[in-house]
Each structure stands twice: as structure tokens, then as C-alpha cells.
Amino acid sequence: MTALARLAELGLTLPEPAAPIAAYIPVVVSGNLAYVSGQLPFIDGKLVTGRLGDDLSIEEGKLAAQACGLMILAQLEAALIPLDRIERIVKLGAFVASTPDFTDQPKVANGASELMFAVLGKAGKHARSAVGVAALPLGAAVEVDAVIALAAG
């Protein structure tokens, strides 16, 4: 089954790829690696804002992280890299806007990780970091970036 078919089976669709908000490009390919810039969470076209431990629950944060994961996949497609060229998600970096006493960043980041597992199977298993931060661009709740190994294409 293709990655897009798995997404559909999960009841998920790729969002419209977000345009960069500063001086960078969303995807850079070097050799067989694709580096995807940090992606913000858009659900139903609206940016998910707030801070974990303040005005967002772990479940809301997890959904925001999942939305970031979907945006990563959308950016690959927009860069003309079909999802079926993904050999492996090498690493995800999750940044979670949170209060100083919030320590469940890994649970929030699971939203993106579990999406990759569900869509890509073994190729979705990856290394990861999950870091709490005081603030993210545009007040976003979560930001996730990725390093992805690509099959020859």
C-alpha cells in the first residue's frame, strides 16, 4: 500500500504546504537526505497556538505535533519528492512551547512520531529529540523538523 493510501485509510489528508515565513526554503536535498525545515501545526487551515502546561492539554499538543508531521509530508510532495521515495525517517526534532514545569514534551512529540509509524511502517521508525521552549514562531504550540533518507529516484 502506498503512503498516500495509508493516509487515506487513516482518514488523513495532506494540508496545503505552508509558505516559508522567513529567509529559508522548506526542503533541501543533499545526497540521499532530505532536510525539512521546522513545520508549524495547521489544523483546518488554522495555526495551533498556545503553550503546554498553560492553555493546551497533552492531547491537543499531540494533535498539533501530528499536524506538523502531516506538513512535513506535504512539503516533501510539494518539493516533488513522492512519499514512496522515503527510505527512512532518520530523525525528527520536536519543539514544544511549554511552561517551565511542563515535562511531557515526549508525549506531545509522539503525535508526529506515531503518524510516521502509521503511514510509513518500519521506514517511519526514527531517532528523535523533544525539547521544551519558551516560545515558537507566530505563537505556535509545536514545531517539528525532519531528516529523511530517500531511495534513489
C-alpha positions in Angstrom: 0.0 0.0 0.0 1.3 3.5 -0.9 1.9 6.1 1.8 -0.9 8.3 0.4 -3.3 5.3 0.5 -2.3 4.7 4.2 -3.0 8.3 4.9 -6.4 8.0 3.3 -7.0 4.8 5.3 -6.3 6.7 8.5 -8.7 9.4 7.4 -6.0 11.9 7.0 -5.1 14.2 4.1 -2.1 16.3 3.4 -2.5 20.1 4.1 -1.6 22.8 1.6 2.1 23.3 2.1 2.8 26.4 4.2 5.0 29.1 2.6 8.2 30.0 4.5 7.8 32.9 6.9 11.4 33.9 6.8 14.6 33.5 4.7 14.7 29.7 4.2 13.3 27.0 2.0 11.1 24.2 3.2 13.1 21.3 1.8 16.8 20.8 0.9 18.1 17.6 -0.6 21.8 16.7 -0.2 22.8 13.3 -1.4 20.1 10.9 -0.3 19.0 13.0 2.6 16.1 15.5 2.6 16.2 18.1 5.4 12.8 19.5 6.1 12.7 22.9 7.9 10.6 23.2 11.1 6.9 22.9 10.3 4.2 24.5 12.3 0.8 22.9 13.1 -2.2 23.9 11.0 -5.5 22.1 11.7 -8.3 23.0 9.3 -6.2 25.8 8.0 -5.7 27.5 11.4 -2.4 27.7 13.2 -2.5 25.9 16.6 -1.2 28.3 19.2 -0.7 28.2 22.9 1.6 26.6 25.5 1.5 23.1 27.0 1.1 23.3 30.8 -0.8 26.5 30.3 -3.7 26.6 27.9 -3.3 23.3 25.9 -3.7 19.7 27.0 -1.3 16.9 26.1 -3.9 15.5 23.7 -4.2 19.0 21.9 -0.4 19.2 21.8 -0.2 15.7 20.3 -2.7 16.6 17.6 -0.6 19.7 16.9 2.5 17.6 16.5 0.6 15.2 14.2 -0.3 18.3 12.1 3.4 19.2 11.9 4.1 15.7 10.7 1.5 16.0 8.0 3.0 19.3 7.0 6.5 17.7 6.7 5.0 15.1 4.3 3.1 17.8 2.4 6.4 19.8 2.0 8.1 16.7 0.5 5.3 16.2 -2.0 5.5 20.0 -2.9 9.2 19.6 -3.5 8.3 16.8 -6.0 9.6 14.1 -3.7 6.9 11.3 -3.7 6.3 9.9 -0.2 7.1 6.4 -1.6 10.7 7.5 -2.1 11.1 7.7 1.7 13.5 5.0 2.7 13.5 6.1 6.3 12.7 8.9 8.6 16.1 9.4 10.2 15.3 11.9 12.8 12.5 14.2 14.0 13.2 17.3 16.1 10.1 18.4 18.1 10.0 21.8 19.8 7.1 22.2 22.3 6.1 25.6 23.6 5.6 24.9 27.3 5.7 26.3 30.8 8.9 25.7 32.8 7.2 23.0 34.9 5.8 21.0 31.9 7.9 17.8 31.4 5.7 15.8 29.0 7.3 17.0 25.7 7.9 13.4 24.6 4.2 12.6 24.9 3.4 15.6 22.7 6.1 14.7 20.2 4.5 11.2 19.9 1.8 12.8 17.7 4.4 13.3 14.9 6.2 10.0 15.6 3.1 7.8 15.7 2.0 9.4 12.4 5.2 8.4 10.7 5.0 4.9 12.0 1.4 4.6 10.9 2.0 6.0 7.4 5.4 4.5 6.6 5.7 1.4 8.7 9.3 0.3 9.5 10.6 3.3 7.4 8.8 5.6 9.9 10.8 4.5 12.9 13.3 7.2 13.8 15.6 8.9 16.3 14.0 11.9 17.9 14.5 14.9 20.2 11.7 16.6 22.1 12.5 19.9 23.7 10.5 22.4 25.7 10.9 26.0 24.6 9.5 29.3 25.9 8.1 30.5 22.5 7.9 29.4 18.9 7.3 31.5 15.7 3.8 33.0 15.4 3.0 31.7 18.9 2.8 28.1 17.6 2.3 25.3 20.1 4.7 22.9 18.4 7.3 22.9 15.6 8.8 19.7 14.1 11.7 19.4 11.6 13.0 16.2 10.0 15.9 14.5 8.3 14.7 11.9 5.8 16.7 9.3 3.8 15.4 8.9 0.3 15.6 6.0 -2.1 17.1 6.6 -5.5 14.6 8.1 -7.8 
